[in-house]
Amino acid sequence: MATKQDEKASNKPDKTVIVPKNCAQVQKIHLDRLMKNVDRPIHIPKVNQEKASPLPPEFVREIMGSSAGAGSGEFHVYRGSRRREYNRLRLIEEQAKKDESNQELQRKIESDRKETEERTAKKRNKRLRKKQKQLEHKKRNTGAATMKEDMKSNDRDEDNSDSVETQQVEENSFIIGGR
């Protein structure tokens, strides 16, 4: 029989401490930890792609150049400030290009939408004209047919005239209801 201590020891996971020696081992440890609990959701932070351009300094106290006489230590300060300013200007230009491309895309989408609406309106009008023409043609044909039927129905008994009227009602319901 197993004792309670043996059961507790067997239920506890093996907690050996592994000291990673390089980045690959750190990643392996993280992946192993993730793979133990596959059902657990993983939080992946979103990286902000846009970098805010730093504001330019309001005033520069020590204006310096890369010319002689500035001192050996001052050149590195000048080089760093120049690099920061060029990066800031580059980010401003990239943002301007991005805004311009977005505006161009919006103009293109709007023009495509208007063009599509115009085409559908033109086709809709064409369908409606065709449908109207068919209805007028059908009315003319049914009008001529009813005149002939009226002449024939006068010659026949009244029982036959009832069947002609039901036929006209069916034709009219087809025209009006479209079913």
Secondary structure, 3 states (H helix, E strand, C coil): CCCHHHHHHHHCCCCCCCCCCCHHHHHHHHHHHHHHCCCCCCCCCCCCCCCCCCCCCCCCCCCCCCCCCCCHHHHHHHHHHHHHHHHHHHHHHHHHHHHHHHHHHHHHHHHHHHHHHHHHHHHHHHHHHHHHHHHHHHHHHHHHHHHHHHHHHHHCCHHHHHHHHHHHHHHHHHHHHCC
